[in-house]
Amino acid sequence: MTFVSALLAAGSAAAQQWPQWRGPNGLGISVETGVPTSWSSDDGIAWRAPLEGLGTSTPVVWGDRIFLTSQIGSGPIDERGAQFPGTRRAASRGPDDGVTLVVQAFRRGDGRIEWEHRLPADGRIPAVHRNHNLATPSVVTDGERLFAWFGNGQVVALGLEGRELWSRHIGQEYAPFDVLWGHGSSPQLYEDLVILQCDHPEAAYLLALDSATGEERWLVDRDPLLRAYSTPLVVPAADGDQLIVNSSRWIDAYDPKTGAERWRAGTTVDLATAMPVYADGVLYTTTGYSSGPYLSVDVGGSGDVNATHVRWRRATGAPYVSSLLLYRRLLYMATENGILTVTDPATGESVSRTRLNGVYTASPVAADGHIYLLNEDGETVVLEAGPDARIVSRNPLGERALASPAIAHGRFYIRTDQHLWASGP
């Protein structure tokens, strides 16, 4: 059984954890039942933990710990993002005379900090969009080690007890992290590899590191002038697992063991932000920004498969930042303009549209027949899964929220600018 097949077959046991950005299998779906659907800042909250630094990385849950990254101290802001919706800048945290990168482990039971690992941001600090910072990439864990990657290129491997195992500075060893609005891709695990997508205009490449030692296992140089903030997704295929990379050039598929190119689809766009979703041999993703295109592709083939494997393509209507959610045979997307669209994945045709209000930067998640959409005002809109997407509840916290939420062990976790929140029993 392949690595990806084993994950997909693990069922509810794997879904009790939230080991990476977008959770089990990277699809934003938990198979847990009894997940809370109603709370507020003073009701239905198990605990809230204050956060010293800022970040937009998602909470990652494994066992009795919740892992989170933050940036303490101010870095440069690229103000060219100010014209887009949802760009209310958060106040900086910490001193202005330096930036510290932090990995923290919180106790799942009560939210207290169990340990933290701090490292100074080394070298040049790249300018970022006002909506994020160097703690935008989420950590990933294999249950034995924790891997944290930051927006200047520093990566560190830790034991789950907080001991440093190895560290690298990709931004100094390979090429400077210099991409408009700052790096956003999270690390992806495959077997004994940590795979990093570095699609930056000066140097674009995929890098696979040995998870035990941090040593390079393979490197793929990609075309210059690429710009992407997306995270790779590993999916199963008849001829072996495939690493799917969404970028401004097109969608590329590689062999995750070796980095060998498999196929490509799509067209050139300005940038790519979203992580693809997958089910039953079919891939769905957005490929642009500012109400950009989205498409469906059969996984497989070789070379350019636009003429043979693309099922459908829509020229506009997709979210700028958030990823799609494929749940119970429907595609859900919420935009920065507060519009929810439910789409038939077989045809790409819209089933329904609803104005939810709010700005949706966080990616949607699902559990137990419900869709969870977190807007930038910290309000989680809970919907009943289905073509009508009936609103079940609106759950405000009153704090800005950009990070995507997590579901694990019967609780719903939200990272705001000020706190890590746990709703549920």
Helices and strands as residue ranges (DSSP letters): H 3-9, H 12-15, G 24-26, E 29-30, E 45-50, E 60-62, E 65-72, G 79-81, E 100-107, E 113-120, E 140-141, E 145-149, E 154-159, E 164-169, H 170-173, E 188-190, E 193-199, E 204-210, E 216-221, E 233-235, E 242-246, E 251-254, E 261-265, E 277-279, E 282-286, E 294-298, E 303-304, H 306-309, E 310-314, E 325-327, E 330-334, E 339-343, E 350-355, E 365-367, E 370-374, E 379-384, E 391-396, E 406-408, E 411-415, E 419-423
